[in-house]
Amino acid sequence: MAAISREEVAHLARLSRLAVTEEELDTFAGQLDVILQSVAQVGEVAAADIPPTSHSVPLTNVLRDDVVVPGLTPEEALSGAPDAEEQRFRVPRILDEDVAS
């Protein structure tokens, strides 16, 4: 794989809206080249006979089973509310009605 050029780094910086100095262009070009070489090495290792995996070790679901339990009644839920109306929390209006959404 060819090394990434300073011009390519400058182009990426412009696309990312990053201001970089001339010295940083050289530094980033070398760093990005190492990264791209590492990715290329990983691509070479991947073999067709190895199935793709999302994790290197099997995952076990450690979550509990869902169990239905009774919830609060509307009265219990609203008992601590400063204001309620029609079994709902009443809150101050923060937007005018003429504001389009």
CORFENKA-V245759 format. One record per residue. N is the residue number from 0. OMEGA is omega in degrees with one decimal (NA if undefined). Layout:
BEGIN
<<N;OMEGA> <N;OMEGA>>
END
This chain:
BEGIN
<<0;-179.1> <1;179.0> <2;177.5> <3;-175.0> <4;176.7> <5;-179.8> <6;177.8> <7;177.1> <8;178.4> <9;178.5> <10;177.6> <11;178.8> <12;177.9> <13;178.6> <14;-179.7> <15;-178.1> <16;177.6> <17;174.5> <18;-179.9> <19;179.1> <20;177.3> <21;179.4> <22;179.2> <23;176.8> <24;178.8> <25;-179.4> <26;-177.8> <27;178.4> <28;178.6> <29;-179.9> <30;179.2> <31;177.8> <32;177.8> <33;179.5> <34;-179.0> <35;176.5> <36;178.6> <37;177.9> <38;177.9> <39;177.7> <40;178.1> <41;178.2> <42;178.9> <43;-177.4> <44;-177.5> <45;-178.0> <46;-177.5> <47;-176.8> <48;178.1> <49;-178.0> <50;177.7> <51;178.6> <52;176.5> <53;-179.9> <54;-178.5> <55;177.3> <56;179.7> <57;179.1> <58;176.0> <59;178.7> <60;-178.8> <61;179.9> <62;178.6> <63;174.9> <64;175.5> <65;178.8> <66;179.3> <67;176.9> <68;179.7> <69;178.2> <70;178.3> <71;171.0> <72;177.3> <73;-180.0> <74;179.2> <75;-179.0> <76;-176.6> <77;-174.7> <78;-179.9> <79;-178.1> <80;177.8> <81;-179.7> <82;178.8> <83;178.4> <84;179.2> <85;179.6> <86;177.8> <87;172.6> <88;175.7> <89;-178.5> <90;179.0> <91;177.1> <92;179.1> <93;178.1> <94;173.9> <95;-178.6> <96;-179.1> <97;178.4> <98;179.1> <99;179.5> <100;NA>>
END
